[in-house]
């Protein structure tokens, strides 16, 4: 079983998720629409927005779909 993540990592993941959600809403996209644009499952988008782990490739796809540099999504 993997070791528990330090709280600062969990907090950073949550901040990342909130930034993605805010950018998605600002772009007037639903999770389903963002999933279609990125070819990522909607459940994965939802998990990332809730602070779940995200692959870097997913972050690149999401940033591109939102027309933002990845750094703007990072906490």
N, CA, C and O atoms as a GROMACS GRO file, in nm:
protein
  300
    1UNK      N    1   0.084  -0.117   0.000
    1UNK     CA    2   0.000   0.000   0.000
    1UNK      C    3   0.090   0.125   0.000
    1UNK      O    4   0.185   0.133   0.078
    2UNK      N    5   0.060   0.224  -0.088
    2UNK     CA    6   0.146   0.342  -0.096
    2UNK      C    7   0.135   0.426   0.032
    2UNK      O    8   0.032   0.428   0.099
    3UNK      N    9   0.245   0.494   0.062
    3UNK     CA   10   0.248   0.581   0.179
    3UNK      C   11   0.155   0.701   0.157
    3UNK      O   12   0.134   0.745   0.044
    4UNK      N   13   0.101   0.752   0.266
    4UNK     CA   14   0.017   0.870   0.258
    4UNK      C   15   0.099   0.991   0.215
    4UNK      O   16   0.215   1.005   0.252
    5UNK      N   17   0.036   1.077   0.136
    5UNK     CA   18   0.102   1.198   0.087
    5UNK      C   19   0.108   1.303   0.199
    5UNK      O   20   0.015   1.312   0.279
    6UNK      N   21   0.216   1.382   0.204
    6UNK     CA   22   0.220   1.492   0.301
    6UNK      C   23   0.107   1.592   0.274
    6UNK      O   24   0.061   1.605   0.161
    7UNK      N   25   0.064   1.660   0.378
    7UNK     CA   26  -0.049   1.753   0.366
    7UNK      C   27  -0.023   1.862   0.263
    7UNK      O   28  -0.115   1.904   0.194
    8UNK      N   29   0.102   1.910   0.252
    8UNK     CA   30   0.129   2.018   0.157
    8UNK      C   31   0.106   1.973   0.013
    8UNK      O   32   0.068   2.053  -0.072
    9UNK      N   33   0.130   1.844  -0.014
    9UNK     CA   34   0.105   1.791  -0.149
    9UNK      C   35  -0.046   1.784  -0.173
    9UNK      O   36  -0.094   1.823  -0.280
   10UNK      N   37  -0.120   1.735  -0.076
   10UNK     CA   38  -0.266   1.728  -0.089
   10UNK      C   39  -0.325   1.868  -0.109
   10UNK      O   40  -0.416   1.886  -0.190
   11UNK      N   41  -0.272   1.966  -0.035
   11UNK     CA   42  -0.320   2.103  -0.050
   11UNK      C   43  -0.289   2.159  -0.188
   11UNK      O   44  -0.373   2.226  -0.248
   12UNK      N   45  -0.170   2.131  -0.239
   12UNK     CA   46  -0.132   2.180  -0.372
   12UNK      C   47  -0.218   2.115  -0.480
   12UNK      O   48  -0.258   2.182  -0.576
   13UNK      N   49  -0.247   1.986  -0.465
   13UNK     CA   50  -0.334   1.919  -0.564
   13UNK      C   51  -0.474   1.979  -0.562
   13UNK      O   52  -0.536   1.996  -0.667
   14UNK      N   53  -0.524   2.012  -0.443
   14UNK     CA   54  -0.656   2.073  -0.432
   14UNK      C   55  -0.655   2.212  -0.497
   14UNK      O   56  -0.750   2.247  -0.567
   15UNK      N   57  -0.550   2.289  -0.474
   15UNK     CA   58  -0.539   2.422  -0.536
   15UNK      C   59  -0.534   2.410  -0.689
   15UNK      O   60  -0.596   2.489  -0.760
   16UNK      N   61  -0.460   2.312  -0.738
   16UNK     CA   62  -0.452   2.288  -0.882
   16UNK      C   63  -0.591   2.257  -0.936
   16UNK      O   64  -0.633   2.313  -1.038
   17UNK      N   65  -0.662   2.170  -0.869
   17UNK     CA   66  -0.798   2.135  -0.912
   17UNK      C   67  -0.890   2.254  -0.915
   17UNK      O   68  -0.969   2.270  -1.008
   18UNK      N   69  -0.881   2.340  -0.814
   18UNK     CA   70  -0.965   2.459  -0.810
   18UNK      C   71  -0.931   2.556  -0.923
   18UNK      O   72  -1.019   2.618  -0.982
   19UNK      N   73  -0.802   2.568  -0.953
   19UNK     CA   74  -0.762   2.656  -1.064
   19UNK      C   75  -0.813   2.603  -1.198
   19UNK      O   76  -0.858   2.680  -1.283
   20UNK      N   77  -0.806   2.472  -1.215
   20UNK     CA   78  -0.858   2.413  -1.339
   20UNK      C   79  -1.008   2.434  -1.348
   20UNK      O   80  -1.059   2.473  -1.453
   21UNK      N   81  -1.078   2.408  -1.239
   21UNK     CA   82  -1.224   2.428  -1.238
   21UNK      C   83  -1.259   2.573  -1.269
   21UNK      O   84  -1.348   2.598  -1.351
   22UNK      N   85  -1.191   2.668  -1.204
   22UNK     CA   86  -1.219   2.810  -1.228
   22UNK      C   87  -1.192   2.849  -1.373
   22UNK      O   88  -1.270   2.922  -1.434
   23UNK      N   89  -1.082   2.800  -1.429
   23UNK     CA   90  -1.049   2.830  -1.569
   23UNK      C   91  -1.152   2.767  -1.663
   23UNK      O   92  -1.189   2.827  -1.764
   24UNK      N   93  -1.197   2.647  -1.631
   24UNK     CA   94  -1.298   2.579  -1.714
   24UNK      C   95  -1.429   2.658  -1.712
   24UNK      O   96  -1.491   2.678  -1.816
   25UNK      N   97  -1.469   2.701  -1.593
   25UNK     CA   98  -1.593   2.779  -1.582
   25UNK      C   99  -1.579   2.913  -1.653
   25UNK      O  100  -1.671   2.957  -1.720
   26UNK      N  101  -1.463   2.977  -1.639
   26UNK     CA  102  -1.439   3.104  -1.708
   26UNK      C  103  -1.447   3.086  -1.860
   26UNK      O  104  -1.494   3.174  -1.931
   27UNK      N  105  -1.401   2.970  -1.907
   27UNK     CA  106  -1.408   2.940  -2.051
   27UNK      C  107  -1.547   2.894  -2.093
   27UNK      O  108  -1.570   2.861  -2.210
   28UNK      N  109  -1.640   2.891  -1.998
   28UNK     CA  110  -1.778   2.851  -2.023
   28UNK      C  111  -1.788   2.708  -2.077
   28UNK      O  112  -1.860   2.681  -2.173
   29UNK      N  113  -1.711   2.618  -2.014
   29UNK     CA  114  -1.711   2.478  -2.053
   29UNK      C  115  -1.761   2.392  -1.938
   29UNK      O  116  -1.733   2.419  -1.822
   30UNK      N  117  -1.835   2.288  -1.973
   30UNK     CA  118  -1.871   2.187  -1.874
   30UNK      C  119  -1.757   2.088  -1.864
   30UNK      O  120  -1.666   2.087  -1.948
   31UNK      N  121  -1.760   2.003  -1.762
   31UNK     CA  122  -1.660   1.897  -1.752
   31UNK      C  123  -1.669   1.807  -1.874
   31UNK      O  124  -1.566   1.763  -1.926
   32UNK      N  125  -1.789   1.780  -1.920
   32UNK     CA  126  -1.808   1.694  -2.038
   32UNK      C  127  -1.745   1.758  -2.162
   32UNK      O  128  -1.680   1.688  -2.240
   33UNK      N  129  -1.763   1.888  -2.181
   33UNK     CA  130  -1.705   1.956  -2.296
   33UNK      C  131  -1.553   1.957  -2.289
   33UNK      O  132  -1.486   1.935  -2.390
   34UNK      N  133  -1.498   1.982  -2.170
   34UNK     CA  134  -1.353   1.979  -2.154
   34UNK      C  135  -1.300   1.839  -2.179
   34UNK      O  136  -1.195   1.822  -2.240
   35UNK      N  137  -1.372   1.739  -2.133
   35UNK     CA  138  -1.332   1.600  -2.158
   35UNK      C  139  -1.329   1.571  -2.308
   35UNK      O  140  -1.237   1.506  -2.356
   36UNK      N  141  -1.428   1.620  -2.380
   36UNK     CA  142  -1.432   1.600  -2.525
   36UNK      C  143  -1.314   1.669  -2.593
   36UNK      O  144  -1.250   1.612  -2.682
   37UNK      N  145  -1.285   1.791  -2.553
   37UNK     CA  146  -1.174   1.867  -2.614
   37UNK      C  147  -1.038   1.802  -2.586
   37UNK      O  148  -0.949   1.807  -2.671
   38UNK      N  149  -1.023   1.742  -2.470
   38UNK     CA  150  -0.895   1.686  -2.429
   38UNK      C  151  -0.882   1.537  -2.456
   38UNK      O  152  -0.773   1.481  -2.451
   39UNK      N  153  -0.996   1.472  -2.485
   39UNK     CA  154  -1.002   1.326  -2.499
   39UNK      C  155  -0.960   1.256  -2.369
   39UNK      O  156  -0.899   1.149  -2.371
   40UNK      N  157  -0.994   1.320  -2.257
   40UNK     CA  158  -0.975   1.264  -2.123
   40UNK      C  159  -1.114   1.232  -2.070
   40UNK      O  160  -1.207   1.310  -2.091
   41UNK      N  161  -1.130   1.118  -2.001
   41UNK     CA  162  -1.260   1.085  -1.944
   41UNK      C  163  -1.309   1.196  -1.852
   41UNK      O  164  -1.231   1.259  -1.781
   42UNK      N  165  -1.441   1.220  -1.855
   42UNK     CA  166  -1.499   1.321  -1.768
   42UNK      C  167  -1.472   1.288  -1.622
   42UNK      O  168  -1.449   1.379  -1.541
   43UNK      N  169  -1.474   1.161  -1.587
   43UNK     CA  170  -1.447   1.122  -1.448
   43UNK      C  171  -1.305   1.159  -1.406
   43UNK      O  172  -1.281   1.189  -1.289
   44UNK      N  173  -1.211   1.157  -1.500
   44UNK     CA  174  -1.074   1.197  -1.471
   44UNK      C  175  -1.067   1.348  -1.449
   44UNK      O  176  -0.998   1.394  -1.358
   45UNK      N  177  -1.137   1.424  -1.533
   45UNK     CA  178  -1.144   1.569  -1.515
   45UNK      C  179  -1.203   1.599  -1.377
   45UNK      O  180  -1.150   1.683  -1.303
   46UNK      N  181  -1.309   1.531  -1.342
   46UNK     CA  182  -1.374   1.551  -1.212
   46UNK      C  183  -1.278   1.519  -1.098
   46UNK      O  184  -1.269   1.594  -1.001
   47UNK      N  185  -1.208   1.409  -1.109
   47UNK     CA  186  -1.113   1.366  -1.005
   47UNK      C  187  -1.002   1.470  -0.987
   47UNK      O  188  -0.965   1.504  -0.875
   48UNK      N  189  -0.949   1.521  -1.099
   48UNK     CA  190  -0.843   1.623  -1.093
   48UNK      C  191  -0.896   1.750  -1.027
   48UNK      O  192  -0.828   1.809  -0.943
   49UNK      N  193  -1.017   1.792  -1.064
   49UNK     CA  194  -1.076   1.913  -1.005
   49UNK      C  195  -1.100   1.896  -0.855
   49UNK      O  196  -1.099   1.995  -0.781
   50UNK      N  197  -1.120   1.774  -0.810
   50UNK     CA  198  -1.143   1.748  -0.667
   50UNK      C  199  -1.012   1.728  -0.591
   50UNK      O  200  -1.014   1.702  -0.471
   51UNK      N  201  -0.899   1.740  -0.660
   51UNK     CA  202  -0.770   1.730  -0.593
   51UNK      C  203  -0.702   1.595  -0.606
   51UNK      O  204  -0.608   1.566  -0.533
   52UNK      N  205  -0.750   1.513  -0.699
   52UNK     CA  206  -0.685   1.384  -0.724
   52UNK      C  207  -0.556   1.401  -0.802
   52UNK      O  208  -0.527   1.509  -0.854
   53UNK      N  209  -0.480   1.295  -0.809
   53UNK     CA  210  -0.354   1.300  -0.883
   53UNK      C  211  -0.381   1.320  -1.031
   53UNK      O  212  -0.479   1.270  -1.086
   54UNK      N  213  -0.291   1.394  -1.096
   54UNK     CA  214  -0.304   1.423  -1.238
   54UNK      C  215  -0.173   1.392  -1.308
   54UNK      O  216  -0.065   1.428  -1.261
   55UNK      N  217  -0.184   1.324  -1.420
   55UNK     CA  218  -0.066   1.302  -1.503
   55UNK      C  219  -0.027   1.436  -1.567
   55UNK      O  220  -0.112   1.519  -1.596
   56UNK      N  221   0.102   1.453  -1.589
   56UNK     CA  222   0.148   1.576  -1.653
   56UNK      C  223   0.089   1.588  -1.793
   56UNK      O  224   0.056   1.698  -1.837
   57UNK      N  225   0.075   1.477  -1.863
   57UNK     CA  226   0.016   1.481  -1.998
   57UNK      C  227  -0.128   1.531  -1.992
   57UNK      O  228  -0.172   1.601  -2.083
   58UNK      N  229  -0.202   1.497  -1.886
   58UNK     CA  230  -0.338   1.548  -1.871
   58UNK      C  231  -0.336   1.699  -1.849
   58UNK      O  232  -0.418   1.771  -1.905
   59UNK      N  233  -0.241   1.746  -1.768
   59UNK     CA  234  -0.232   1.890  -1.744
   59UNK      C  235  -0.200   1.965  -1.873
   59UNK      O  236  -0.253   2.073  -1.897
   60UNK      N  237  -0.113   1.908  -1.955
   60UNK     CA  238  -0.081   1.970  -2.084
   60UNK      C  239  -0.204   1.978  -2.173
   60UNK      O  240  -0.230   2.081  -2.235
   61UNK      N  241  -0.281   1.871  -2.180
   61UNK     CA  242  -0.402   1.869  -2.262
   61UNK      C  243  -0.506   1.968  -2.211
   61UNK      O  244  -0.570   2.039  -2.289
   62UNK      N  245  -0.524   1.972  -2.079
   62UNK     CA  246  -0.621   2.064  -2.020
   62UNK      C  247  -0.579   2.208  -2.044
   62UNK      O  248  -0.662   2.290  -2.085
   63UNK      N  249  -0.454   2.240  -2.021
   63UNK     CA  250  -0.406   2.376  -2.043
   63UNK      C  251  -0.425   2.418  -2.189
   63UNK      O  252  -0.465   2.531  -2.217
   64UNK      N  253  -0.396   2.328  -2.279
   64UNK     CA  254  -0.411   2.360  -2.422
   64UNK      C  255  -0.558   2.387  -2.456
   64UNK      O  256  -0.589   2.483  -2.527
   65UNK      N  257  -0.647   2.304  -2.404
   65UNK     CA  258  -0.790   2.322  -2.431
   65UNK      C  259  -0.842   2.453  -2.372
   65UNK      O  260  -0.931   2.517  -2.428
   66UNK      N  261  -0.785   2.493  -2.258
   66UNK     CA  262  -0.827   2.617  -2.194
   66UNK      C  263  -0.750   2.738  -2.245
   66UNK      O  264  -0.774   2.851  -2.202
   67UNK      N  265  -0.657   2.714  -2.337
   67UNK     CA  266  -0.573   2.818  -2.396
   67UNK      C  267  -0.496   2.895  -2.290
   67UNK      O  268  -0.494   3.018  -2.288
   68UNK      N  269  -0.432   2.817  -2.201
   68UNK     CA  270  -0.351   2.873  -2.093
   68UNK      C  271  -0.217   2.803  -2.088
   68UNK      O  272  -0.208   2.686  -2.124
   69UNK      N  273  -0.114   2.871  -2.044
   69UNK     CA  274   0.011   2.802  -2.016
   69UNK      C  275  -0.009   2.714  -1.892
   69UNK      O  276  -0.083   2.751  -1.801
   70UNK      N  277   0.056   2.599  -1.888
   70UNK     CA  278   0.044   2.509  -1.773
   70UNK      C  279   0.079   2.582  -1.644
   70UNK      O  280   0.015   2.559  -1.541
   71UNK      N  281   0.177   2.670  -1.648
   71UNK     CA  282   0.220   2.740  -1.526
   71UNK      C  283   0.107   2.820  -1.464
   71UNK      O  284   0.106   2.841  -1.343
   72UNK      N  285   0.010   2.865  -1.545
   72UNK     CA  286  -0.103   2.940  -1.490
   72UNK      C  287  -0.197   2.852  -1.408
   72UNK      O  288  -0.277   2.903  -1.329
   73UNK      N  289  -0.189   2.723  -1.427
   73UNK     CA  290  -0.272   2.631  -1.351
   73UNK      C  291  -0.205   2.585  -1.222
   73UNK      O  292  -0.272   2.538  -1.130
   74UNK      N  293  -0.074   2.598  -1.216
   74UNK     CA  294   0.001   2.546  -1.102
   74UNK      C  295  -0.015   2.637  -0.981
   74UNK      O  296  -0.015   2.760  -0.994
   75UNK      N  297  -0.028   2.575  -0.861
   75UNK     CA  298  -0.036   2.656  -0.739
   75UNK      C  299   0.098   2.717  -0.704
   75UNK      O  300   0.110   2.789  -0.604
   0.00000   0.00000   0.00000
